[in-house]
Amino acid sequence: MLPQFGTAVRKKNLGNAVTADLGGGAPDKASVDAAWLVLEAANDLGDHAAVDACRRVIDAELNGAVAGSADVDLVLGYFR
């Protein structure tokens, strides 16, 4: 089964008022835009760890949650 993120998770967790603090900040527009670009490249390269990190950053933005700083760092430094 594929991991769910975005709308599917949001619908499932609507009643859940508790948000986990993953030690990062809310993703800004630049990190989310970068996450989409990295997601495409990581998919092409078969980099599953980067794909998962991108999905967590994108999911956090869609849900208004906090993205982990390690995930944001991986996304922003992926092409360096």
A tleap script that builds the chain and sets N, CA, C and O, in Angstrom:
source leaprc.protein.ff14SB
mol = sequence {
  NMET LEU PRO GLN PHE GLY THR ALA VAL ARG
  LYS LYS ASN LEU GLY ASN ALA VAL THR ALA
  ASP LEU GLY GLY GLY ALA PRO ASP LYS ALA
  SER VAL ASP ALA ALA TRP LEU VAL LEU GLU
  ALA ALA ASN ASP LEU GLY ASP HIE ALA ALA
  VAL ASP ALA CYS ARG ARG VAL ILE ASP ALA
  GLU LEU ASN GLY ALA VAL ALA GLY SER ALA
  ASP VAL ASP LEU VAL LEU GLY TYR PHE CARG
}
set mol.1.N position { 0.835 -1.182 0.000 }
set mol.1.CA position { 0.000 0.000 0.000 }
set mol.1.C position { 0.882 1.249 0.000 }
set mol.1.O position { 1.873 1.317 0.727 }
set mol.2.N position { 0.520 2.221 -0.809 }
set mol.2.CA position { 1.285 3.455 -0.901 }
set mol.2.C position { 1.007 4.343 0.303 }
set mol.2.O position { -0.113 4.360 0.813 }
set mol.3.N position { 2.020 5.087 0.769 }
set mol.3.CA position { 1.781 6.006 1.880 }
set mol.3.C position { 0.845 7.121 1.449 }
set mol.3.O position { 0.897 7.592 0.312 }
set mol.4.N position { -0.004 7.531 2.365 }
set mol.4.CA position { -0.953 8.602 2.065 }
set mol.4.C position { -0.389 9.928 2.531 }
set mol.4.O position { 0.254 10.008 3.577 }
set mol.5.N position { -0.633 10.968 1.752 }
set mol.5.CA position { -0.282 12.308 2.168 }
set mol.5.C position { -1.231 13.276 1.501 }
set mol.5.O position { -1.970 12.901 0.591 }
set mol.6.N position { -1.217 14.509 1.943 }
set mol.6.CA position { -2.092 15.522 1.349 }
set mol.6.C position { -3.528 15.356 1.769 }
set mol.6.O position { -3.823 15.197 2.954 }
set mol.7.N position { -4.426 15.393 0.803 }
set mol.7.CA position { -5.858 15.378 1.060 }
set mol.7.C position { -6.298 14.121 1.790 }
set mol.7.O position { -7.141 14.199 2.684 }
set mol.8.N position { -5.757 12.973 1.438 }
set mol.8.CA position { -6.178 11.719 2.070 }
set mol.8.C position { -5.903 11.742 3.563 }
set mol.8.O position { -6.754 11.322 4.348 }
set mol.9.N position { -4.749 12.218 3.970 }
set mol.9.CA position { -4.414 12.276 5.383 }
set mol.9.C position { -5.234 13.349 6.076 }
set mol.9.O position { -5.693 13.152 7.201 }
set mol.10.N position { -5.419 14.475 5.418 }
set mol.10.CA position { -6.180 15.569 6.008 }
set mol.10.C position { -7.597 15.117 6.333 }
set mol.10.O position { -8.105 15.426 7.410 }
set mol.11.N position { -8.244 14.395 5.429 }
set mol.11.CA position { -9.597 13.914 5.661 }
set mol.11.C position { -9.632 12.925 6.812 }
set mol.11.O position { -10.569 12.931 7.611 }
set mol.12.N position { -8.618 12.079 6.901 }
set mol.12.CA position { -8.576 11.050 7.934 }
set mol.12.C position { -8.344 11.663 9.312 }
set mol.12.O position { -8.855 11.145 10.305 }
set mol.13.N position { -7.585 12.753 9.394 }
set mol.13.CA position { -7.191 13.326 10.675 }
set mol.13.C position { -7.933 14.615 11.025 }
set mol.13.O position { -7.459 15.378 11.867 }
set mol.14.N position { -9.069 14.876 10.408 }
set mol.14.CA position { -9.781 16.119 10.669 }
set mol.14.C position { -10.123 16.312 12.134 }
set mol.14.O position { -10.038 17.432 12.637 }
set mol.15.N position { -10.501 15.267 12.824 }
set mol.15.CA position { -10.899 15.386 14.214 }
set mol.15.C position { -9.745 15.416 15.182 }
set mol.15.O position { -9.959 15.667 16.368 }
set mol.16.N position { -8.544 15.174 14.735 }
set mol.16.CA position { -7.390 15.096 15.612 }
set mol.16.C position { -6.843 16.497 15.873 }
set mol.16.O position { -6.329 17.146 14.962 }
set mol.17.N position { -6.954 16.961 17.122 }
set mol.17.CA position { -6.530 18.313 17.460 }
set mol.17.C position { -5.064 18.365 17.875 }
set mol.17.O position { -4.507 19.453 18.017 }
set mol.18.N position { -4.437 17.230 18.069 }
set mol.18.CA position { -3.057 17.182 18.529 }
set mol.18.C position { -2.129 17.194 17.321 }
set mol.18.O position { -2.304 16.408 16.390 }
set mol.19.N position { -1.145 18.086 17.337 }
set mol.19.CA position { -0.165 18.172 16.260 }
set mol.19.C position { 1.205 17.844 16.827 }
set mol.19.O position { 1.602 18.386 17.858 }
set mol.20.N position { 1.920 16.969 16.163 }
set mol.20.CA position { 3.258 16.594 16.622 }
set mol.20.C position { 4.246 17.692 16.273 }
set mol.20.O position { 4.208 18.249 15.176 }
set mol.21.N position { 5.125 17.998 17.207 }
set mol.21.CA position { 6.186 18.960 16.951 }
set mol.21.C position { 7.417 18.187 16.520 }
set mol.21.O position { 7.998 17.442 17.310 }
set mol.22.N position { 7.813 18.360 15.277 }
set mol.22.CA position { 8.935 17.618 14.730 }
set mol.22.C position { 10.222 18.418 14.766 }
set mol.22.O position { 11.226 17.989 14.196 }
set mol.23.N position { 10.218 19.557 15.413 }
set mol.23.CA position { 11.440 20.309 15.566 }
set mol.23.C position { 11.766 21.239 14.423 }
set mol.23.O position { 12.870 21.783 14.390 }
set mol.24.N position { 10.874 21.448 13.494 }
set mol.24.CA position { 11.130 22.345 12.376 }
set mol.24.C position { 10.184 23.514 12.425 }
set mol.24.O position { 9.480 23.724 13.413 }
set mol.25.N position { 10.174 24.274 11.351 }
set mol.25.CA position { 9.241 25.379 11.242 }
set mol.25.C position { 8.259 25.094 10.133 }
set mol.25.O position { 8.464 24.188 9.325 }
set mol.26.N position { 7.204 25.861 10.095 }
set mol.26.CA position { 6.235 25.697 9.011 }
set mol.26.C position { 6.948 25.966 7.697 }
set mol.26.O position { 7.687 26.943 7.579 }
set mol.27.N position { 6.732 25.110 6.715 }
set mol.27.CA position { 7.454 25.289 5.457 }
set mol.27.C position { 7.044 26.581 4.761 }
set mol.27.O position { 5.861 26.916 4.697 }
set mol.28.N position { 8.028 27.298 4.243 }
set mol.28.CA position { 7.688 28.502 3.497 }
set mol.28.C position { 7.484 28.131 2.037 }
set mol.28.O position { 7.709 26.988 1.640 }
set mol.29.N position { 7.060 29.096 1.247 }
set mol.29.CA position { 6.738 28.852 -0.166 }
set mol.29.C position { 7.946 28.314 -0.931 }
set mol.29.O position { 7.796 27.437 -1.781 }
set mol.30.N position { 9.123 28.824 -0.642 }
set mol.30.CA position { 10.323 28.385 -1.361 }
set mol.30.C position { 10.638 26.926 -1.090 }
set mol.30.O position { 11.001 26.195 -2.011 }
set mol.31.N position { 10.507 26.484 0.162 }
set mol.31.CA position { 10.828 25.090 0.469 }
set mol.31.C position { 9.793 24.137 -0.122 }
set mol.31.O position { 10.135 23.019 -0.509 }
set mol.32.N position { 8.536 24.563 -0.195 }
set mol.32.CA position { 7.501 23.717 -0.788 }
set mol.32.C position { 7.686 23.632 -2.297 }
set mol.32.O position { 7.555 22.554 -2.876 }
set mol.33.N position { 7.986 24.750 -2.933 }
set mol.33.CA position { 8.265 24.728 -4.377 }
set mol.33.C position { 9.476 23.849 -4.670 }
set mol.33.O position { 9.473 23.080 -5.631 }
set mol.34.N position { 10.507 23.964 -3.844 }
set mol.34.CA position { 11.694 23.131 -4.020 }
set mol.34.C position { 11.355 21.665 -3.794 }
set mol.34.O position { 11.893 20.795 -4.480 }
set mol.35.N position { 10.475 21.379 -2.847 }
set mol.35.CA position { 10.095 19.996 -2.564 }
set mol.35.C position { 9.450 19.341 -3.780 }
set mol.35.O position { 9.689 18.165 -4.051 }
set mol.36.N position { 8.628 20.100 -4.516 }
set mol.36.CA position { 8.012 19.546 -5.731 }
set mol.36.C position { 9.068 19.232 -6.781 }
set mol.36.O position { 8.990 18.196 -7.440 }
set mol.37.N position { 10.063 20.118 -6.949 }
set mol.37.CA position { 11.133 19.884 -7.923 }
set mol.37.C position { 12.003 18.693 -7.522 }
set mol.37.O position { 12.344 17.849 -8.351 }
set mol.38.N position { 12.354 18.641 -6.245 }
set mol.38.CA position { 13.177 17.545 -5.750 }
set mol.38.C position { 12.407 16.234 -5.827 }
set mol.38.O position { 12.986 15.192 -6.134 }
set mol.39.N position { 11.102 16.277 -5.550 }
set mol.39.CA position { 10.280 15.071 -5.625 }
set mol.39.C position { 10.356 14.447 -7.021 }
set mol.39.O position { 10.502 13.233 -7.158 }
set mol.40.N position { 10.256 15.281 -8.046 }
set mol.40.CA position { 10.329 14.785 -9.417 }
set mol.40.C position { 11.709 14.186 -9.715 }
set mol.40.O position { 11.811 13.105 -10.295 }
set mol.41.N position { 12.762 14.894 -9.316 }
set mol.41.CA position { 14.121 14.396 -9.570 }
set mol.41.C position { 14.391 13.121 -8.773 }
set mol.41.O position { 14.966 12.168 -9.300 }
set mol.42.N position { 13.982 13.101 -7.522 }
set mol.42.CA position { 14.219 11.932 -6.673 }
set mol.42.C position { 13.455 10.720 -7.192 }
set mol.42.O position { 13.956 9.597 -7.128 }
set mol.43.N position { 12.246 10.937 -7.705 }
set mol.43.CA position { 11.489 9.840 -8.314 }
set mol.43.C position { 12.247 9.273 -9.506 }
set mol.43.O position { 12.357 8.056 -9.657 }
set mol.44.N position { 12.768 10.156 -10.349 }
set mol.44.CA position { 13.517 9.723 -11.537 }
set mol.44.C position { 14.776 8.944 -11.158 }
set mol.44.O position { 15.164 8.000 -11.847 }
set mol.45.N position { 15.408 9.349 -10.057 }
set mol.45.CA position { 16.652 8.716 -9.627 }
set mol.45.C position { 16.434 7.502 -8.721 }
set mol.45.O position { 17.379 6.772 -8.420 }
set mol.46.N position { 15.196 7.287 -8.290 }
set mol.46.CA position { 14.919 6.179 -7.383 }
set mol.46.C position { 15.392 6.432 -5.963 }
set mol.46.O position { 15.653 5.490 -5.216 }
set mol.47.N position { 15.502 7.694 -5.588 }
set mol.47.CA position { 15.961 8.085 -4.248 }
set mol.47.C position { 14.755 8.102 -3.308 }
set mol.47.O position { 14.115 9.137 -3.122 }
set mol.48.N position { 14.456 6.949 -2.722 }
set mol.48.CA position { 13.239 6.797 -1.921 }
set mol.48.C position { 13.251 7.638 -0.642 }
set mol.48.O position { 12.205 8.130 -0.218 }
set mol.49.N position { 14.407 7.806 -0.033 }
set mol.49.CA position { 14.489 8.618 1.179 }
set mol.49.C position { 14.147 10.075 0.874 }
set mol.49.O position { 13.434 10.717 1.645 }
set mol.50.N position { 14.646 10.600 -0.240 }
set mol.50.CA position { 14.350 11.975 -0.628 }
set mol.50.C position { 12.888 12.129 -1.010 }
set mol.50.O position { 12.274 13.152 -0.704 }
set mol.51.N position { 12.319 11.129 -1.675 }
set mol.51.CA position { 10.894 11.170 -2.031 }
set mol.51.C position { 10.058 11.267 -0.764 }
set mol.51.O position { 9.126 12.068 -0.695 }
set mol.52.N position { 10.384 10.462 0.234 }
set mol.52.CA position { 9.633 10.489 1.493 }
set mol.52.C position { 9.758 11.845 2.190 }
set mol.52.O position { 8.777 12.365 2.721 }
set mol.53.N position { 10.967 12.417 2.188 }
set mol.53.CA position { 11.169 13.726 2.815 }
set mol.53.C position { 10.364 14.801 2.088 }
set mol.53.O position { 9.754 15.657 2.729 }
set mol.54.N position { 10.358 14.763 0.764 }
set mol.54.CA position { 9.587 15.737 -0.017 }
set mol.54.C position { 8.100 15.619 0.291 }
set mol.54.O position { 7.406 16.623 0.450 }
set mol.55.N position { 7.630 14.406 0.371 }
set mol.55.CA position { 6.212 14.203 0.667 }
set mol.55.C position { 5.843 14.731 2.040 }
set mol.55.O position { 4.754 15.275 2.228 }
set mol.56.N position { 6.747 14.574 3.004 }
set mol.56.CA position { 6.457 15.096 4.348 }
set mol.56.C position { 6.422 16.627 4.349 }
set mol.56.O position { 5.583 17.228 5.020 }
set mol.57.N position { 7.335 17.263 3.595 }
set mol.57.CA position { 7.344 18.733 3.511 }
set mol.57.C position { 6.075 19.230 2.821 }
set mol.57.O position { 5.442 20.175 3.291 }
set mol.58.N position { 5.703 18.601 1.715 }
set mol.58.CA position { 4.501 18.999 0.980 }
set mol.58.C position { 3.260 18.766 1.826 }
set mol.58.O position { 2.368 19.612 1.881 }
set mol.59.N position { 3.208 17.616 2.484 }
set mol.59.CA position { 2.068 17.287 3.338 }
set mol.59.C position { 1.925 18.287 4.473 }
set mol.59.O position { 0.813 18.702 4.801 }
set mol.60.N position { 3.038 18.675 5.073 }
set mol.60.CA position { 2.989 19.653 6.165 }
set mol.60.C position { 2.406 20.975 5.669 }
set mol.60.O position { 1.601 21.600 6.361 }
set mol.61.N position { 2.809 21.398 4.479 }
set mol.61.CA position { 2.281 22.659 3.934 }
set mol.61.C position { 0.787 22.540 3.667 }
set mol.61.O position { 0.034 23.471 3.951 }
set mol.62.N position { 0.351 21.417 3.130 }
set mol.62.CA position { -1.063 21.235 2.816 }
set mol.62.C position { -1.930 21.179 4.076 }
set mol.62.O position { -3.087 21.598 4.063 }
set mol.63.N position { -1.358 20.656 5.160 }
set mol.63.CA position { -2.108 20.503 6.403 }
set mol.63.C position { -1.877 21.626 7.403 }
set mol.63.O position { -2.477 21.630 8.477 }
set mol.64.N position { -1.010 22.582 7.063 }
set mol.64.CA position { -0.692 23.661 7.992 }
set mol.64.C position { 0.086 23.167 9.194 }
set mol.64.O position { 0.058 23.787 10.257 }
set mol.65.N position { 0.782 22.051 9.031 }
set mol.65.CA position { 1.553 21.457 10.124 }
set mol.65.C position { 3.017 21.887 10.024 }
set mol.65.O position { 3.394 22.697 9.177 }
set mol.66.N position { 3.808 21.329 10.898 }
set mol.66.CA position { 5.231 21.658 10.972 }
set mol.66.C position { 6.026 20.594 10.236 }
set mol.66.O position { 5.851 19.401 10.483 }
set mol.67.N position { 6.899 21.023 9.333 }
set mol.67.CA position { 7.795 20.097 8.630 }
set mol.67.C position { 9.067 19.944 9.448 }
set mol.67.O position { 9.556 20.907 10.039 }
set mol.68.N position { 9.593 18.741 9.479 }
set mol.68.CA position { 10.833 18.501 10.207 }
set mol.68.C position { 11.994 19.249 9.580 }
set mol.68.O position { 12.095 19.339 8.357 }
set mol.69.N position { 12.860 19.780 10.409 }
set mol.69.CA position { 13.984 20.561 9.887 }
set mol.69.C position { 14.918 19.705 9.036 }
set mol.69.O position { 15.508 20.206 8.079 }
set mol.70.N position { 15.059 18.428 9.366 }
set mol.70.CA position { 15.908 17.542 8.561 }
set mol.70.C position { 15.329 17.373 7.161 }
set mol.70.O position { 16.069 17.328 6.179 }
set mol.71.N position { 14.006 17.279 7.072 }
set mol.71.CA position { 13.362 17.146 5.761 }
set mol.71.C position { 13.545 18.410 4.930 }
set mol.71.O position { 13.864 18.338 3.743 }
set mol.72.N position { 13.345 19.559 5.550 }
set mol.72.CA position { 13.508 20.832 4.842 }
set mol.72.C position { 14.958 21.009 4.410 }
set mol.72.O position { 15.219 21.462 3.296 }
set mol.73.N position { 15.903 20.658 5.280 }
set mol.73.CA position { 17.326 20.763 4.932 }
set mol.73.C position { 17.678 19.858 3.754 }
set mol.73.O position { 18.433 20.254 2.866 }
set mol.74.N position { 17.128 18.635 3.750 }
set mol.74.CA position { 17.408 17.724 2.645 }
set mol.74.C position { 16.860 18.297 1.342 }
set mol.74.O position { 17.537 18.258 0.314 }
set mol.75.N position { 15.646 18.825 1.376 }
set mol.75.CA position { 15.024 19.381 0.164 }
set mol.75.C position { 15.818 20.562 -0.356 }
set mol.75.O position { 16.118 20.633 -1.548 }
set mol.76.N position { 16.163 21.493 0.526 }
set mol.76.CA position { 16.849 22.710 0.087 }
set mol.76.C position { 18.290 22.447 -0.332 }
set mol.76.O position { 18.849 23.225 -1.105 }
set mol.77.N position { 18.900 21.385 0.150 }
set mol.77.CA position { 20.284 21.089 -0.216 }
set mol.77.C position { 20.433 19.979 -1.239 }
set mol.77.O position { 21.553 19.545 -1.509 }
set mol.78.N position { 19.357 19.515 -1.805 }
set mol.78.CA position { 19.381 18.320 -2.668 }
set mol.78.C position { 20.261 18.495 -3.908 }
set mol.78.O position { 20.971 17.562 -4.282 }
set mol.79.N position { 20.234 19.638 -4.539 }
set mol.79.CA position { 20.967 19.840 -5.791 }
set mol.79.C position { 22.343 20.455 -5.565 }
set mol.79.O position { 23.023 20.789 -6.536 }
set mol.80.N position { 22.764 20.611 -4.344 }
set mol.80.CA position { 24.081 21.219 -4.077 }
set mol.80.C position { 25.178 20.224 -4.165 }
set mol.80.O position { 26.343 20.571 -3.969 }
savepdb mol mol.pdb
quit
